[in-house]
Amino acid sequence: MATFTDLRLAPLALLAFAPSCDRSPPPARNAVVILLDTCRYDEVGRTTRQGPVTPSLDAFADGATRFTKATSPAPWTLPAVATLLTSAHPTVHGAKGHYPDFTGLRDVPTGAEGMARSGIRTCAIVNCPFLDPVLGLGRGFDRFDYYADHGPEIRTAGDALDAAIDWVRENRDERFFLFVHLFDAHMDYEPAEPFRSRFLEGEPRPFDGPFAGVGRWRRSGASSAVRRYARALYRAEIAAIDDAIGSFLTDLEGLGVIEETAVVITSDHGEEFWEHGQFEHGHTLYEELLHVPLIVRAPGRATTPEVRARVGLIDVMPTLYELLALPPIESFEGRSLVPLLDGRTPSGPRNRFSESILYGPERKAVTSERFKFIRCKEDGTRALFDLEQDPGEARNLMEEEPERAREMESQLDDWERLEERRAQSTPAAGVIDMENVMSKLRSLGYAD
C-alpha cells in the first residue's frame, strides 16, 4: 500500500520544529487543496480494531498543522465549496439552494480568478453534480475537469488524483494552484477491496451490496446492525481515499515540487449516522455535519503542530493568498490562518457562521471557541450547546444560560444584517439550466 510515510516526511517534520528567526520564510510557489467530500472530522486520525483509518493523512499531519476546530459554512457541498473558493458566506456568494431549487455563484471574485490574473496556472478536478460548471464554480480555472457519477461508475480518488498528478507533471515549471475534490465517501457506500473486507471484519452484514438510497434511510430509522454496517462501509471509503492521497503526495515528492507547495487537506461537510435521529447531510447544523478536518502544510515555516482556535473553510483562501504572497481580494470575508500556523495567539473573537439548509426550514448558527447557537426563524426554535462539555449536542442550554444565548443571538443578528447588505450589492447569477444537474442528483437518490 502506497502511503506518504513517516520516513518521507522526516525533512518536513524538521521544518515544523525548526528554530524561528526574524527573516520571513519565502512564499510558497504553488498551492494544492484536496477536499474529501462528506468526511467527518472524527474519522481522520481514528484507530479502530481493524487498524488506523487514515495512516497517510496522519503521516502528512506530522509535518503540518492540524486545526481541531474547523467549521464548515454549510452542511452540503455547493455552498460549502463555493465558500472555500471565494471566502464569502453563502448568503453573499449565492451558490446554494433548497432542494430542488438551486442558484449559481453570484458575481463574487474567486480565489482561482485572482491567482490566474497573477500568472498562476489553475486546475480543478471535481466529481459531484453540485460542482457542475453551470453553477459557476469553475470561474478562474484554466482547466475544470468535471465528472459526476456514483456507484460503479464513480471516478475514484485514485483516478482523480492520477489525473491531478498528470496535470502537475505538465505544469510543474510554472506556478500552479490545484483543487481536487474526491467524492468516494459520499453515498453510495461501495468501497473497493482490500478496504471493504478490512473494515467489515467483525461487523454485522444485514444485507449485501452497497449502502444506497439516500431517501430510504432519511425517511426511516435503522437498526443498530444497519447503522454499524453503514458506518463500516463509510469508514472503508475514507481509508481508500487516504491510500490514494498517500500515493499522490509521494508522487508530488517525486516530482520535486512538494517542498515549495502549500498543501491543504479538508472536507466540505460531514455525515450524520443517526446521532440526532436522521441520516446523511444537508438537514441540520450539528457538529457531525459542520465539524470538518483541516490540515495545512506551509513549506519552509516552523508551523505549530496543532491549533485549537475556532477557524473555518472561509479562511482557506486568505491563508493560501498569504502563503503565496498575493494581495488578498477585497471581498474575502475570512481571515488568514498564517499567524496561527506561526504559533501566534489569535487576536479578537473567531466566531464562525453557518447557514444554507438543503432540506427542511432554513437554520443559521454561530459557533464560538466553545459554544454554538442555532436558530430557525421559520419554526421559532433556538438552541445553545456547550461543545466542550456536550460534544454530542444533546443538552440545550437556552434556559440554563439565557444571557449567553442572548449574546450569541445578537452576534448572529449582526452577522445576518451585514451579509444581507453585502448580498444586495453583489450581482446575481443569470438564469441557469439545471436539467443535467437534476438528472445527476436523481441518480444519486436525492429525489425523494
N, C-alpha and C positions, 0 to 999 in steps of 0.2 A: 504493500500500500504506500503510495507516494504521499509524503507529508512534508511540511516545512519544519524540519526537525530542530531540536534544541541546538544541535551541532551547527546547523546552517545559521541559526540565529545568534551564535556567540558574538560575532562582531557587532551586531545591532544591540545586543544586551550591554556590551561595554559602553556603547554610546549613551544608553539610558542612565548609566551611573557615572558618567564622566564628570570631572570637576567643572564647575561653572566658571566662566570668565566674562570679562566685560564686553568682549567683542561678540556681536550678534552672529549667529550662525548664518551661512549663506542661504539664500532662498532655495526651496525645492525647485527642481527643474520641471517635474511632472507631478500629476496627481491621479490617483485611482480611487474610485468609490465602488465597493462591492456591496450590494444590497440583497440580503436574504429575505425574500418575501415571506411574511407570516411566521417569522422566527421569534419565539418568546425569549425574553431576557434570561429566564431560568434554565434554558436548555444549553446555553453557551457556558462551558466550564463544568457542566454536570458530569458526575461519575455515577454510573449505575452498576448493578451486579454483572451486567454484560460488558462492562468496561467504560472508558470515557466516551462521551458523545462527540466532542469537538476537539480532538487532540491537535489538529493543525491550527485552529484558532487559538487554542491555549498556548501553543508554542509561539505563535505570532504575538500574542498579548504579552509574553515575557519580555519582549523588546519594544513594547509600545505603552500607551496609556489606556487603561480601561476606565470608562466612565460608568459608574454604578447607578446613577440616577438620570438616565436619559429618557426623555418623554417624547412620544410622537404627537404631532398636532391633530391627528385624526385616526380612527380605528380601522381604516381601509386604505387601499393603495393609491387611488387617484389623487386625493387631496394631500396625502402624506408625502408622496414622491414629488408632487408639484411644490410643496413647501421646501423640501430638501433642495430642489434645483433653483428655487427663486429666493429663498429666505424671506418669504412672505406667508402670512397666515391664509387659510382657505377663504375666509371672507374677502380678502383682498385679491388673491390671485385668481379666484373664481373657478378653478378646476375641481369641481365637486358635484354633488347631486344627491337626490333621494330616489332610490330605485322606484321606477325605471327611467327617471328623467335626470340627465346629466348635462353639465356645461363644461366648455373647454377653458383653457388658460386665457385670462384677460391679457391686455397689453402691458404685462409686467415683465421687466427685464429678467432673463435667466442668467445664471452663472455661466452657462456654456456660451451664451452670446457675448458676454464680456470677455471671456477667455479667447474666443475666436477673434474678436477685434484686436486683442493684444498679440495675435500671431501664434496662438497655441492651437495645435491640431486637436479636434474634439471627436469623440466617438461614443455612442450609446448602443449597448446590446441589451434588448429588453424582451420580455417573454410573457406579457399579460395584456388581456384586452383593454384594461383600463389605461394602458400606456400606448394605445393606438395613436399613430401620428395625427389623426384627425382632431385629437383633443389638444394638440399644441405643445406637448412636452418635448417634441423634437427640435424646437427652435434653438439655433446656435450650434447644433451638432453637424459636423461635416459628413459624418456617416451615422444614420439612425437605423440600426439593424433590428427590425421588429418581427417577432414571430410569436404567435399566440395559439396555443392548443393545450390539451390536457391528456391525462391518461397515457396510453402507449405512444401517442403522437407528440408528447411534450418535447421541447428542446431541453435536454437535461443540463444540469450545471456543468458537467464535463464538456458537453458540446458547446455551450455558450462561452465557457472560459477558453476552450480551444480557439474559437473564433476571435476572442479578445486577444489572446497571445499572438495570433497571426497578425492582427492589426498593429499591435505594439511592435512586432518584428519589422513591419513595413514602415513604421513611423518613428523608430527609436532615435533617428538622427535629428529629429525636431522635438521641441517641447510638446507635450501632449496631456490631454485630460481624457480619462476613460471612465465611463459609468457602466457598470454591469449589473443587471437585475436578474436574479435567479428565482425561478418560480416553483421549484420542486416541492417545497414544504406546504404549498397550498393544496387543498383538496383537488383531485382525488389523491388519497394517500396510497401510493403504489410503489414502494421503494424497491430498488434493484438489489440483487444479491452482491456481496455477502451480507449486506446491512439488514435486509429483511429477516433472514434467519437468525442473525446475531441478536437483534433486539426483540424478536419474538420468542427467544428461548425462555422457557418457563412461564410464558404469558398465555392466557386463555385465547382460544381462537373460535369465537362464537359463530363465525361464518367464514367462508373462503372468499378470495378475491380482494379487490381494492375496497377501501373505505370511501364510498362515493355517495352522491345525492345530498347536497347541501340542504335543500328544503326539507327532506325527510327527517334529518336529525335536528334541524332547528325547530320543527313543529312538535316533536315528540321527545319524551325522556329517553334514557338509555340505562340499561342495567350496568352494574359495576364491571361485569365482564366486557361489555361493549366499550365502556369508557377506557378500560385498560388496553384493550385491543387497539382502539383509535390512537391513544397516546403512544403506544409502542411503535405503530406504523409511522406516525408523525416523527417520532424521535429518530427512526431509521432513515427517514428522508433527510433530516438535518445532518446526520452522520455522513450520508452520501455526499451532500453538498460540501461538508467540511473536507472530505477527502479530495474533492475536485479543487477546492480553494488551495489546499496544500500543494497540489501539483502546479497550479497556476503561479503561486508565489515562488516555487522552486524555478519555474521557467523564467519568471522575471529576473530572478537572481542570475540565472544562466545567461540572460541577455545583457547583463551588466548594467541594468537600469534601476534596480531596487534601491541602491544606496543614495540615489538622488530623487526618489519618488515618494511623495506623501501618500499614504495609504489609509483609507477609512473603510472599516467594515461595520455594517449596521443592518437594521431591518426597518421596514416601513410600519409594521404593527405586529401584534402577537396573535394569539388564538385562544379562544375560550373552550375549555373542556368541562363544561357544566359547573364551573365554580359558582356562578350566580344563576344557575338554573337554565342556561342556554348553551348554544354551541356555535362555533365558528367565529366570525368577526363582523365588525361594521355596525353593531347594535348597541354597544354601551361604551362608557368611558372609564371602565375599571382597569386596574393595573395589568391584568392578564392580556389586555389589548394595547395599552398605552406604553407600558414599560418595555423599552427595546434595548438590545445590546448596542454598544457604541465603543469601538476600539480605534484609536488613532495612532499611527506611527509617523512621526515627523523626522525626516532624515537630518542627522547632524545635531540634534538637540538633546540635551540632558533632560529627558522628559520624566515626569512623575509617573510611577507605575500605576497608581490608582487615584482617581478623583471622585469624591463623593458629593460634590456640589451639584445642584439641580441644573441640568442642561437639556437641550432638545435637538431634534433634527433641524430645526430652524437655524441652528448655529453652525451647521456643517459648511455651508458655502462661505460665510465670512471667515471661517477658520482656514479653508483652502486658499482664499484670496490672500490672507496674511502670509501663509506659508509660501505661496508662490510670488510674494512681493508685488501683488497687484493692488491698485487702489480700489477700495470697496465700492460697490454700486450703491448709489444714494438710497434706493428703495429697500435695501436689506433691512429686515426687522430683527434678525438675530444678532448675536454677539460672538466675536471670535473667541475660540477656546484656547488660543495660543498662550495667554497668561496662565491658564490653569495647567497646560502642558508643562510650562516652565516652573511650576510649583508656587506661583504667586497666589496670595489669598484673594478670593473673588471679592470684588467691590460691589456694594449695593445688593438689593434683593435680586434673586434669579428665578422669579416665578415663571412658569411655562404654561401656556394656554392650549386647550384642545377643544375641537368642535367638529361639526360635519358628520352627523349620523347617517348611515346608509339606509337603515331600516328603522321604522318607528319614529316617534317625535324627536325633534332636534334637542340636543343637550349640549351644554358648554361647561368647561371645567377650568379651574385654575389650580395648579399644583405648586406648592412651595417646597422648601427643603424637606419638610416633614409632613405637611398636611395637604389634603386635597378637598376642594369644594366643588360639587357638581350641582348644576341647576337645569331644570326643564321648565321653561315658561309655559309650555302648552298644557302640561298636567299639574303644574304648581309644585312639583316635588323638588326638594333640596336635600343634600346630604353632605356631611362633613366627616372625613376619615383621618385618623392618625396612622400614617403609613409605616411608622416605626413600631408602634405598639400593636397595630392591627393591619399587617400587610395584605391580608385577605379581604379587607374592606367589608367586614361582617357587622360592624357596630357603628351605627350612625350617631354622631356626637352633637347633632343640632341642639338638643335640649340640654346637654351637659356643658357645652361650650358656646353659648349664644353670642358672646362678644367676638370670639374668634370667627364664628360663622358670618357675622355681620361685616367684619373687617374684610374677609376674603370675598364676600359677595360684592362689597363696594369696589374691590380691585377688579372683579370680573365686569362690573358695570362700566368702570372707567375704560377698561380694555375694549369692550364691545363698542362703546361710543367712538373711540379712536379708530377702530377697524372700519366702522361704517363710514366715517369721514374719508378714510383712505380709499375705500372701495368706490365711493361716489366720484372720486377724482381719477379713477382708473377706467379707461375704455373697456367695454365688454367685448367678448369674442363674438365673431359673426355666427351666422346660422351654421350648424354642424349636422352633417348627415350621419346619424348614429346606427344605420341599419347593420353595417358589418360588425360594429362593436356589440350590439344587442344579440346578434346571431352567435358570436363567440361566448357571450355571457350565458345565454341559454344552454349552450353545450356544456358549460361548467355547472349547470344546475341552479343558476340564480333565479330563473323564472319559477316562482312558487305558485 
